[in-house]
Amino acid sequence: MLVLPLKKDIETKEILKKSIKANSALAKLNGICKIIPNQMILINALTLQEAKDSSGVENIITTHDELYLASVSEKFSKEVKEVQNYKEALISGFEKVKQNKIITLNDIIKIQSIITQNSAGIRKQLGTVLKNEQSDEIIYTPPQSYDEILKLLNNLLLYINDDSLEDYDYLVKMALIHFQFESIHPFYDGNGRSGRILNVLYLVLKDLLELPILYLSSYIIKHKSDYYRLLQEVRAKQSYNEWILYMLDAIEITANDTANLIENIEKLMQNTKSKVQKNLPKIYSKDLVEVLFLHPYTKIETLVDRLVLTRQTASKYLKELDNIGILKEVKIGRNRYFINIELFEYLKKEINK
């Protein structure tokens, strides 16, 4: 089991070249996120996508429609609830890091407890092993005793928060931090999801991102066998190079994809703005358009609460937006919802890539 810092030079020429490209893509993403003034539009759209993908890594499968409807409905499946828990844990962790400028053991335990909806905390019982899903063969035995787990977690948190311990590039350090957390495997359940949240919180902590909008789960799903193979190669052979390059690739590709997604959402907002201004000038407002992009599904209560309208006026607005083809009214049970058609179809396409 590693203890950090490594105190040796692992930043090969290949890693340094790749880290420059990954940092550049991340900086571009951090700049582009500012083109949409209401941050909750991005946080809602992107955290939900990440929550679905991260849960998908754990074989928790949901549909995009279930997820979006769950944002405005109180009825949803167990799988959707797990995805919603992930989103809640992510936002909770983000708010803590922004407020305190540090990542603590309590923060990580809280994140895991929200994900799993239990308070079991750090493992205390012996016997945890990681197995090959197909063969049931034991491939890795993580630290077993509570004291050792706690010691390694405290070592990891010191490494996360104290930049003076090692002067690697932050993205290289993130790759090591992710490896170390997954190898400590401190919880009975939720380690993978907690570790993926820790990735983005570390980038926020180091001021590489202002919003928690870089999510690597979609990349990991597409390259899942490499992910687990490379984790194990570091454990068995301390083969850092290929693992770090894998994570830098994940950051670069995901940052570029996310920047494109944000630009396209902004274009959709501008198209909607122009259409409402042209066809419904009496009801147009910047705030109205932003509300329509908070979630693909909206309802009368959302406009009542956010725009301080009467139910009658809110219902009239939504009907008029339906009439010009921006929204589509659907009835589910006794409730009426209005789908932002273009946003829904765009996010559906992105999630299902």
C-alpha contacts under 8 A as a table, 3 or more apart, distances in Angstrom:
res1	aa1	res2	aa2	distance
1	M	143	P	7.95
1	M	183	S	7.81
1	M	235	R	7.32
2	L	6	L	7.76
2	L	180	Q	7.21
3	V	6	L	6.84
3	V	152	L	7.20
3	V	155	N	7.06
3	V	156	L	7.90
4	L	7	K	7.92
4	L	155	N	6.67
4	L	156	L	6.65
4	L	159	Y	6.49
5	P	159	Y	6.78
5	P	165	L	6.38
5	P	166	E	6.20
7	K	166	E	7.31
9	D	12	T	7.74
10	I	240	Y	7.22
10	I	241	N	7.22
11	E	14	E	7.87
11	E	15	I	5.62
11	E	16	L	6.08
11	E	168	Y	7.37
11	E	172	V	7.95
12	T	15	I	5.10
12	T	16	L	6.20
12	T	241	N	7.59
13	K	16	L	5.12
13	K	17	K	6.19
14	E	17	K	5.29
14	E	18	K	6.19
15	I	18	K	5.08
15	I	19	S	5.93
15	I	241	N	7.27
15	I	244	I	7.26
15	I	245	L	6.19
16	L	19	S	5.06
16	L	20	I	6.36
17	K	20	I	5.37
17	K	21	K	6.78
18	K	21	K	5.27
18	K	22	A	6.23
18	K	245	L	7.07
18	K	248	L	6.55
18	K	249	D	7.53
19	S	22	A	4.95
19	S	23	N	5.92
19	S	169	D	7.55
19	S	171	L	6.91
19	S	172	V	7.41
19	S	248	L	6.24
20	I	23	N	5.22
20	I	24	S	6.13
21	K	24	S	5.09
21	K	25	A	6.28
21	K	252	E	6.71
22	A	25	A	5.20
22	A	26	L	6.19
22	A	248	L	5.91
22	A	249	D	7.06
22	A	251	I	5.92
22	A	252	E	4.28
23	N	26	L	4.99
23	N	27	A	6.09
23	N	171	L	7.60
23	N	252	E	7.45
24	S	27	A	5.13
24	S	28	K	6.24
25	A	28	K	5.11
25	A	29	L	6.28
25	A	251	I	7.92
25	A	252	E	5.52
25	A	253	I	7.98
25	A	255	A	5.65
25	A	256	N	5.89
26	L	29	L	5.07
26	L	30	N	6.18
26	L	208	L	7.21
26	L	209	L	7.67
26	L	251	I	7.38
26	L	252	E	6.90
26	L	255	A	5.53
26	L	256	N	7.75
27	A	30	N	5.03
27	A	31	G	6.29
27	A	208	L	7.03
27	A	209	L	7.85
28	K	31	G	5.21
28	K	32	I	6.17
28	K	255	A	7.97
28	K	256	N	7.96
28	K	259	A	7.32
29	L	32	I	5.11
29	L	33	C	6.20
29	L	255	A	5.93
29	L	256	N	7.00
29	L	258	T	7.07
29	L	259	A	5.05
30	N	33	C	5.57
30	N	34	K	7.46
30	N	208	L	7.27
30	N	209	L	5.49
30	N	210	E	6.64
30	N	211	L	7.85
31	G	34	K	5.86
31	G	35	I	7.93
32	I	35	I	5.69
32	I	259	A	6.37
32	I	262	I	7.24
32	I	263	E	7.39
33	C	36	I	6.29
33	C	42	L	7.82
33	C	211	L	7.96
33	C	259	A	7.49
33	C	262	I	6.72
34	K	37	P	6.25
35	I	263	E	7.98
35	I	266	E	7.27
36	I	39	Q	6.72
36	I	41	I	7.79
36	I	42	L	7.76
36	I	266	E	6.40
38	N	41	I	5.87
38	N	42	L	7.74
38	N	290	E	7.19
39	Q	42	L	5.54
39	Q	43	I	6.27
39	Q	211	L	7.96
40	M	43	I	4.82
40	M	44	N	5.71
40	M	294	L	6.67
41	I	44	N	5.43
41	I	45	A	6.20
41	I	290	E	7.56
41	I	293	F	6.11
41	I	294	L	4.72
41	I	295	H	7.45
42	L	45	A	5.18
42	L	46	L	5.74
42	L	47	T	7.93
42	L	213	I	7.56
42	L	262	I	7.51
43	I	46	L	5.40
43	I	47	T	5.53
43	I	211	L	7.47
43	I	212	P	7.13
43	I	213	I	6.80
44	N	47	T	5.59
44	N	48	L	6.05
44	N	294	L	6.63
44	N	295	H	6.94
45	A	48	L	5.60
45	A	49	Q	6.46
45	A	294	L	7.63
45	A	295	H	7.09
45	A	347	L	7.93
46	L	49	Q	5.03
46	L	50	E	6.14
46	L	213	I	6.14
47	T	50	E	4.97
47	T	51	A	5.86
47	T	87	K	5.89
47	T	90	L	7.65
47	T	212	P	7.77
47	T	213	I	6.94
48	L	51	A	4.99
48	L	52	K	6.18
48	L	67	L	7.54
48	L	83	V	7.67
48	L	84	Q	7.68
48	L	87	K	6.29
49	Q	52	K	5.25
49	Q	53	D	6.28
49	Q	351	I	6.40
50	E	53	D	5.03
50	E	54	S	5.79
50	E	215	Y	5.77
50	E	216	L	7.82
50	E	217	S	6.43
50	E	218	S	7.36
51	A	54	S	5.21
51	A	55	S	5.98
51	A	83	V	5.27
51	A	84	Q	7.21
51	A	86	Y	5.60
51	A	87	K	5.62
52	K	55	S	5.29
52	K	56	G	6.01
52	K	61	I	7.60
52	K	62	T	7.00
52	K	83	V	5.79
53	D	56	G	4.75
53	D	57	V	6.41
53	D	217	S	5.39
53	D	218	S	5.50
53	D	221	I	7.36
54	S	57	V	5.23
54	S	58	E	7.01
54	S	193	R	6.19
54	S	196	R	7.52
54	S	217	S	4.97
54	S	218	S	7.36
55	S	58	E	5.16
55	S	59	N	6.45
55	S	60	I	5.09
55	S	61	I	7.13
55	S	82	E	7.57
55	S	83	V	6.29
55	S	86	Y	7.87
55	S	193	R	7.11
56	G	59	N	4.66
56	G	60	I	4.94
56	G	61	I	5.56
56	G	221	I	7.46
57	V	60	I	7.37
57	V	217	S	7.11
57	V	220	I	7.50
57	V	221	I	5.80
57	V	224	K	7.92
58	E	192	G	7.77
60	I	79	E	6.08
60	I	82	E	7.88
61	I	79	E	6.56
62	T	66	E	6.80
62	T	67	L	7.21
62	T	79	E	6.17
62	T	80	V	6.16
63	T	66	E	5.35
63	T	67	L	6.50
64	H	67	L	5.15
64	H	68	Y	6.25
64	H	348	K	6.26
64	H	351	I	7.33
65	D	68	Y	5.33
65	D	69	L	6.10
66	E	69	L	5.33
66	E	70	A	6.06
66	E	76	F	7.16
66	E	80	V	6.87
67	L	70	A	5.11
67	L	71	S	6.70
67	L	80	V	6.13
67	L	83	V	7.94
67	L	84	Q	8.00
68	Y	71	S	5.34
68	Y	72	V	7.52
68	Y	295	H	6.95
68	Y	296	P	6.32
68	Y	297	Y	6.34
69	L	72	V	5.69
69	L	73	S	5.91
69	L	297	Y	6.21
70	A	73	S	4.81
70	A	74	E	6.51
70	A	75	K	6.80
70	A	76	F	6.01
70	A	80	V	7.43
71	S	295	H	7.21
71	S	297	Y	7.57
72	V	297	Y	6.82
72	V	298	T	6.66
72	V	299	K	7.46
73	S	76	F	7.58
76	F	80	V	6.09
76	F	81	K	6.71
77	S	80	V	5.20
77	S	81	K	6.22
78	K	81	K	5.00
78	K	82	E	6.37
79	E	82	E	5.16
79	E	83	V	6.51
80	V	83	V	5.06
80	V	84	Q	6.14
81	K	84	Q	4.95
81	K	85	N	6.10
82	E	85	N	5.04
82	E	86	Y	6.38
82	E	115	I	6.91
82	E	116	T	7.65
83	V	86	Y	5.11
83	V	87	K	6.44
84	Q	87	K	5.09
84	Q	88	E	6.22
85	N	88	E	5.04
85	N	89	A	6.13
85	N	114	I	5.95
85	N	115	I	5.02
85	N	116	T	7.58
85	N	117	Q	7.76
86	Y	89	A	5.09
86	Y	90	L	6.16
86	Y	114	I	7.20
86	Y	115	I	5.08
86	Y	193	R	7.50
87	K	90	L	5.12
87	K	91	I	6.30
88	E	91	I	5.33
88	E	92	S	6.03
88	E	114	I	7.15
88	E	115	I	7.90
89	A	92	S	5.06
89	A	93	G	6.07
89	A	110	K	7.78
89	A	111	I	4.95
89	A	112	Q	7.47
89	A	114	I	5.46
89	A	115	I	6.09
90	L	93	G	5.22
90	L	94	F	6.16
90	L	111	I	7.19
90	L	197	I	5.99
91	I	94	F	4.98
91	I	95	E	6.18
91	I	212	P	7.90
92	S	95	E	5.31
92	S	96	K	6.38
92	S	111	I	7.39
93	G	96	K	5.16
93	G	97	V	6.26
93	G	107	D	6.63
93	G	108	I	7.94
93	G	111	I	6.46
93	G	197	I	7.98
93	G	201	L	7.09
94	F	97	V	5.24
94	F	98	K	6.16
94	F	201	L	6.15
94	F	204	V	7.71
94	F	212	P	6.73
95	E	98	K	5.22
95	E	99	Q	6.12
96	K	99	Q	5.14
96	K	100	N	5.92
96	K	101	K	7.84
96	K	107	D	7.49
97	V	100	N	5.29
97	V	101	K	5.10
97	V	102	I	5.72
97	V	103	I	6.21
97	V	201	L	6.94
97	V	204	V	7.49
97	V	205	L	6.33
98	K	101	K	5.70
98	K	204	V	7.61
98	K	205	L	7.28
100	N	103	I	7.90
101	K	205	L	6.15
102	I	161	N	6.25
102	I	205	L	6.80
103	I	107	D	6.37
103	I	108	I	7.66
103	I	157	L	7.04
103	I	160	I	7.55
103	I	161	N	6.89
103	I	205	L	7.86
104	T	107	D	5.10
104	T	108	I	6.62
104	T	157	L	6.77
105	L	108	I	5.23
105	L	109	I	6.22
105	L	153	L	7.56
105	L	154	N	7.42
105	L	157	L	7.28
106	N	109	I	5.04
106	N	110	K	5.96
107	D	110	K	5.10
107	D	111	I	6.20
108	I	111	I	5.07
108	I	112	Q	6.29
108	I	194	S	7.31
108	I	198	L	7.85
109	I	112	Q	5.21
109	I	113	S	6.12
109	I	121	G	6.18
109	I	122	I	7.56
110	K	113	S	5.03
110	K	114	I	6.26
111	I	114	I	5.33
111	I	115	I	6.31
111	I	194	S	6.51
112	Q	115	I	5.06
112	Q	116	T	6.13
112	Q	121	G	7.84
112	Q	187	F	7.95
112	Q	190	G	6.06
112	Q	191	N	7.49
112	Q	194	S	5.75
113	S	116	T	5.29
113	S	117	Q	5.26
113	S	118	N	5.23
113	S	119	S	5.52
113	S	120	A	7.66
113	S	121	G	7.18
114	I	117	Q	5.00
114	I	118	N	7.26
115	I	190	G	6.62
115	I	193	R	7.70
115	I	194	S	7.70
116	T	189	D	7.01
116	T	190	G	6.28
120	A	123	R	7.64
120	A	188	Y	7.80
121	G	187	F	6.43
122	I	146	Y	7.22
122	I	149	I	7.86
122	I	150	L	7.94
122	I	186	P	5.49
122	I	187	F	5.00
122	I	188	Y	7.40
123	R	145	S	7.91
123	R	146	Y	6.19
123	R	149	I	7.92
123	R	186	P	5.92
123	R	187	F	5.17
123	R	188	Y	5.90
124	K	144	Q	7.91
124	K	145	S	6.57
124	K	146	Y	5.03
125	Q	128	T	7.90
125	Q	144	Q	7.54
125	Q	145	S	7.46
125	Q	146	Y	7.79
126	L	144	Q	5.42
126	L	145	S	6.70
127	G	144	Q	7.01
128	T	141	T	6.88
128	T	142	P	7.06
128	T	144	Q	7.04
128	T	188	Y	7.82
129	V	138	I	6.57
129	V	139	I	7.80
129	V	140	Y	6.09
129	V	141	T	4.69
129	V	142	P	6.47
130	L	138	I	5.85
130	L	139	I	5.90
130	L	140	Y	5.20
130	L	141	T	6.23
130	L	142	P	7.75
131	K	135	S	7.94
131	K	136	D	5.37
131	K	137	E	5.28
131	K	138	I	4.30
131	K	139	I	5.36
131	K	140	Y	7.04
132	N	135	S	5.54
132	N	136	D	4.96
132	N	137	E	5.25
132	N	138	I	6.40
132	N	139	I	6.40
133	E	136	D	5.60
133	E	137	E	7.95
138	I	141	T	7.51
139	I	232	Q	7.98
140	Y	232	Q	7.72
141	T	144	Q	7.95
142	P	183	S	6.14
142	P	184	I	5.84
142	P	185	H	6.36
143	P	148	E	6.57
143	P	149	I	6.09
143	P	184	I	6.14
143	P	185	H	7.73
144	Q	148	E	7.23
144	Q	149	I	7.15
145	S	148	E	5.34
145	S	149	I	6.29
146	Y	149	I	5.16
146	Y	150	L	6.08
147	D	150	L	5.14
147	D	151	K	6.07
148	E	151	K	5.02
148	E	152	L	6.16
149	I	152	L	5.22
149	I	153	L	6.10
149	I	184	I	6.49
149	I	186	P	6.24
150	L	153	L	5.08
150	L	154	N	6.14
151	K	154	N	5.27
151	K	155	N	6.23
152	L	155	N	4.98
152	L	156	L	6.13
152	L	184	I	7.12
153	L	156	L	4.97
153	L	157	L	6.13
153	L	181	F	7.65
153	L	184	I	7.50
153	L	186	P	7.94
154	N	157	L	5.07
154	N	158	L	6.15
155	N	158	L	5.22
155	N	159	Y	6.35
156	L	159	Y	5.05
156	L	160	I	6.20
156	L	177	I	7.09
156	L	180	Q	7.42
156	L	181	F	7.64
157	L	160	I	4.89
157	L	161	N	6.15
158	L	161	N	5.32
158	L	162	D	5.74
159	Y	162	D	5.48
159	Y	163	D	7.09
159	Y	165	L	6.61
160	I	163	D	7.30
160	I	177	I	7.43
160	I	202	Y	7.41
162	D	165	L	6.11
163	D	166	E	6.29
163	D	167	D	6.96
164	S	167	D	6.82
168	Y	172	V	6.28
168	Y	173	K	6.20
169	D	172	V	5.26
169	D	173	K	6.31
170	Y	173	K	4.95
170	Y	174	M	6.08
170	Y	203	L	7.99
170	Y	206	K	7.67
171	L	174	M	4.87
171	L	175	A	6.42
171	L	248	L	7.03
172	V	175	A	5.22
172	V	176	L	6.55
172	V	244	I	6.36
172	V	248	L	7.57
173	K	176	L	5.04
173	K	177	I	6.02
174	M	177	I	4.95
174	M	178	H	6.06
174	M	199	N	6.54
174	M	202	Y	7.15
174	M	203	L	7.99
175	A	178	H	5.23
175	A	179	F	6.24
175	A	243	W	7.59
175	A	244	I	5.72
175	A	247	M	5.99
175	A	248	L	7.87
176	L	179	F	5.09
176	L	180	Q	6.05
176	L	244	I	7.59
177	I	180	Q	5.07
177	I	181	F	6.09
178	H	181	F	5.28
178	H	182	E	6.18
178	H	195	G	6.24
178	H	196	R	7.62
178	H	198	L	7.67
178	H	199	N	6.69
179	F	182	E	5.37
179	F	183	S	6.08
179	F	231	L	6.51
180	Q	183	S	5.07
180	Q	184	I	6.09
181	F	184	I	5.18
181	F	185	H	6.22
181	F	186	P	7.64
181	F	195	G	6.38
182	E	185	H	5.00
182	E	191	N	6.56
182	E	192	G	6.69
182	E	195	G	6.53
183	S	235	R	7.87
185	H	188	Y	7.96
185	H	191	N	5.93
186	P	191	N	6.99
187	F	190	G	6.78
187	F	191	N	6.02
188	Y	191	N	7.66
190	G	193	R	5.40
190	G	194	S	5.92
191	N	194	S	5.12
191	N	195	G	5.93
192	G	195	G	5.11
192	G	196	R	6.25
193	R	196	R	5.17
193	R	197	I	6.35
194	S	197	I	5.17
194	S	198	L	6.20
195	G	198	L	4.92
195	G	199	N	6.46
196	R	199	N	5.18
196	R	200	V	7.08
196	R	215	Y	7.78
196	R	216	L	7.43
196	R	217	S	7.38
197	I	200	V	5.59
197	I	201	L	6.33
198	L	201	L	5.04
198	L	202	Y	6.04
199	N	202	Y	5.36
199	N	203	L	6.67
200	V	203	L	5.12
200	V	204	V	6.33
200	V	212	P	5.99
200	V	213	I	7.56
200	V	214	L	6.33
200	V	215	Y	6.95
201	L	204	V	5.00
201	L	205	L	5.99
201	L	212	P	7.00
202	Y	205	L	4.92
202	Y	206	K	6.23
203	L	206	K	5.22
203	L	207	D	6.31
203	L	208	L	5.18
203	L	209	L	5.79
204	V	207	D	5.08
204	V	208	L	5.82
204	V	209	L	4.82
204	V	210	E	5.97
204	V	211	L	6.93
204	V	212	P	6.81
205	L	208	L	7.65
206	K	209	L	7.77
207	D	210	E	6.50
209	L	212	P	6.86
209	L	213	I	7.78
213	I	258	T	7.80
214	L	251	I	7.71
214	L	254	T	6.88
214	L	255	A	6.25
214	L	258	T	7.19
215	Y	218	S	7.35
215	Y	254	T	7.01
216	L	219	Y	5.41
216	L	220	I	6.26
216	L	250	A	6.25
216	L	251	I	6.85
216	L	254	T	6.41
217	S	220	I	4.90
217	S	221	I	6.08
218	S	221	I	5.18
218	S	222	K	6.42
219	Y	222	K	5.19
219	Y	223	H	6.24
219	Y	250	A	6.01
219	Y	254	T	7.02
220	I	223	H	5.03
220	I	224	K	5.13
220	I	227	Y	6.50
220	I	250	A	7.71
221	I	224	K	4.96
223	H	226	D	5.53
223	H	227	Y	6.28
224	K	227	Y	5.00
224	K	228	Y	6.48
225	S	228	Y	5.47
225	S	229	R	6.02
226	D	229	R	4.97
226	D	230	L	5.86
227	Y	230	L	5.45
227	Y	231	L	6.27
227	Y	243	W	8.00
227	Y	246	Y	7.85
228	Y	231	L	5.14
228	Y	232	Q	6.26
229	R	232	Q	5.26
229	R	233	E	6.25
230	L	233	E	4.92
230	L	234	V	6.36
230	L	242	E	7.09
230	L	243	W	5.43
231	L	234	V	5.43
231	L	235	R	6.52
231	L	243	W	6.89
232	Q	235	R	4.97
232	Q	236	A	6.03
233	E	236	A	5.07
233	E	237	K	5.48
233	E	238	Q	6.55
233	E	239	S	5.79
234	V	237	K	5.39
234	V	238	Q	4.05
234	V	239	S	4.59
234	V	240	Y	5.80
234	V	243	W	7.37
235	R	238	Q	5.76
235	R	239	S	7.91
236	A	239	S	7.97
239	S	242	E	6.86
239	S	243	W	7.24
240	Y	243	W	5.34
240	Y	244	I	6.03
241	N	244	I	5.41
241	N	245	L	6.23
242	E	245	L	5.07
242	E	246	Y	6.07
243	W	246	Y	5.07
243	W	247	M	6.41
244	I	247	M	5.14
244	I	248	L	6.14
245	L	248	L	5.03
245	L	249	D	6.04
246	Y	249	D	5.18
246	Y	250	A	6.23
247	M	250	A	4.89
247	M	251	I	6.25
248	L	251	I	5.07
248	L	252	E	6.16
249	D	252	E	5.18
249	D	253	I	6.01
250	A	253	I	5.46
250	A	254	T	5.84
251	I	254	T	5.28
251	I	255	A	5.81
252	E	255	A	5.27
252	E	256	N	6.25
253	I	256	N	5.30
253	I	257	D	6.17
254	T	257	D	5.05
254	T	258	T	5.98
255	A	258	T	5.13
255	A	259	A	6.10
256	N	259	A	5.14
256	N	260	N	6.36
257	D	260	N	5.22
257	D	261	L	6.27
258	T	261	L	4.89
258	T	262	I	6.21
259	A	262	I	5.19
259	A	263	E	6.28
260	N	263	E	5.14
260	N	264	N	6.20
261	L	264	N	5.15
261	L	265	I	6.24
262	I	265	I	5.09
262	I	266	E	6.20
263	E	266	E	5.12
263	E	267	K	6.31
264	N	267	K	4.99
264	N	268	L	6.25
265	I	268	L	5.03
265	I	269	M	6.25
265	I	343	L	7.36
266	E	269	M	5.01
266	E	270	Q	6.27
267	K	270	Q	5.05
267	K	271	N	6.16
268	L	271	N	5.08
268	L	272	T	6.14
268	L	342	E	7.22
268	L	343	L	7.13
269	M	272	T	5.09
269	M	273	K	6.03
269	M	289	V	7.10
269	M	290	E	7.81
269	M	293	F	7.49
270	Q	273	K	4.96
270	Q	274	S	6.20
271	N	274	S	5.24
271	N	275	K	6.18
272	T	275	K	5.08
272	T	276	V	6.11
272	T	289	V	7.12
272	T	326	I	7.20
273	K	276	V	5.32
273	K	277	Q	6.08
273	K	284	Y	7.89
273	K	286	K	7.56
273	K	289	V	6.33
274	S	277	Q	5.13
274	S	278	K	6.07
275	K	278	K	5.22
275	K	279	N	6.01
275	K	280	L	7.84
276	V	279	N	5.27
276	V	280	L	5.02
276	V	281	P	6.45
276	V	283	I	7.96
276	V	284	Y	5.94
276	V	321	L	7.76
277	Q	280	L	5.63
277	Q	281	P	4.62
277	Q	284	Y	5.70
278	K	281	P	6.07
279	N	324	I	7.52
280	L	283	I	5.78
280	L	284	Y	6.23
280	L	320	E	7.83
281	P	284	Y	5.12
283	I	317	Y	6.99
284	Y	288	L	6.79
284	Y	289	V	7.80
285	S	288	L	5.21
285	S	289	V	6.66
286	K	289	V	5.37
286	K	290	E	6.37
287	D	290	E	5.08
287	D	291	V	6.21
287	D	307	L	7.30
288	L	291	V	5.20
288	L	292	L	6.48
288	L	303	L	7.87
288	L	307	L	7.26
289	V	292	L	5.19
289	V	293	F	6.70
290	E	293	F	5.20
290	E	294	L	6.45
291	V	294	L	5.26
291	V	295	H	7.81
291	V	302	T	7.80
291	V	303	L	7.31
291	V	306	R	7.51
292	L	295	H	6.74
292	L	296	P	7.32
292	L	298	T	6.85
292	L	340	N	6.62
293	F	296	P	6.45
293	F	340	N	7.40
293	F	343	L	7.31
295	H	298	T	6.41
295	H	340	N	7.98
296	P	339	I	5.59
296	P	340	N	5.08
296	P	341	I	7.51
296	P	343	L	6.00
296	P	344	F	5.16
297	Y	337	Y	6.38
297	Y	338	F	5.62
297	Y	339	I	4.60
297	Y	340	N	6.35
298	T	302	T	6.45
298	T	337	Y	5.81
298	T	338	F	5.28
298	T	339	I	6.48
298	T	340	N	7.83
299	K	302	T	5.50
299	K	303	L	7.14
299	K	336	R	6.71
299	K	337	Y	4.94
299	K	338	F	5.98
300	I	303	L	5.53
300	I	304	V	6.32
300	I	311	R	6.57
300	I	314	A	5.69
300	I	315	S	5.80
300	I	318	L	7.50
300	I	337	Y	7.79
301	E	304	V	4.89
301	E	305	D	6.02
301	E	311	R	7.29
301	E	314	A	7.92
302	T	305	D	5.28
302	T	306	R	5.99
303	L	306	R	5.26
303	L	307	L	5.29
303	L	308	V	7.02
303	L	309	L	6.56
303	L	314	A	5.76
304	V	307	L	5.75
304	V	308	V	5.07
304	V	309	L	4.58
304	V	310	T	5.93
304	V	311	R	6.12
304	V	314	A	6.14
305	D	308	V	5.46
305	D	309	L	7.29
309	L	313	T	6.09
309	L	314	A	5.92
310	T	313	T	5.23
310	T	314	A	6.12
311	R	314	A	5.06
311	R	315	S	5.96
312	Q	315	S	5.21
312	Q	316	K	6.21
313	T	316	K	5.00
313	T	317	Y	6.21
314	A	317	Y	5.15
314	A	318	L	6.31
315	S	318	L	5.25
315	S	319	K	6.16
316	K	319	K	5.16
316	K	320	E	6.21
317	Y	320	E	5.20
317	Y	321	L	6.23
318	L	321	L	5.06
318	L	322	D	6.11
318	L	327	L	7.42
318	L	338	F	7.31
319	K	322	D	4.94
319	K	323	N	6.20
319	K	329	E	7.95
320	E	323	N	4.96
320	E	324	I	6.59
321	L	324	I	5.43
321	L	325	G	6.46
321	L	326	I	5.49
321	L	327	L	5.63
322	D	325	G	5.20
322	D	326	I	5.80
322	D	327	L	4.44
322	D	328	K	5.33
322	D	329	E	6.62
322	D	338	F	7.81
323	N	326	I	7.75
323	N	327	L	7.84
324	I	327	L	7.82
325	G	328	K	6.90
325	G	341	I	7.97
326	I	340	N	6.19
326	I	341	I	6.26
326	I	342	E	7.52
327	L	338	F	5.72
327	L	339	I	5.21
327	L	340	N	4.79
327	L	341	I	5.71
328	K	338	F	5.28
328	K	339	I	5.06
328	K	340	N	6.81
328	K	341	I	6.53
329	E	336	R	6.87
329	E	337	Y	5.75
329	E	338	F	4.44
329	E	339	I	6.44
330	V	336	R	5.86
330	V	337	Y	5.34
330	V	338	F	6.17
330	V	339	I	7.55
331	K	334	R	6.84
331	K	335	N	5.69
331	K	336	R	4.60
331	K	337	Y	6.26
332	I	335	N	5.40
332	I	336	R	6.42
332	I	337	Y	7.55
339	I	344	F	7.01
340	N	343	L	5.53
340	N	344	F	5.88
341	I	344	F	5.21
341	I	345	E	6.17
342	E	345	E	5.28
342	E	346	Y	6.04
343	L	346	Y	5.13
343	L	347	L	6.09
344	F	347	L	5.41
344	F	348	K	5.98
345	E	348	K	5.03
345	E	349	K	6.17
346	Y	349	K	5.20
346	Y	350	E	6.32
347	L	350	E	4.94
347	L	351	I	5.96
348	K	351	I	5.28
348	K	352	N	6.10
349	K	352	N	5.30
349	K	353	K	6.25
350	E	353	K	5.37
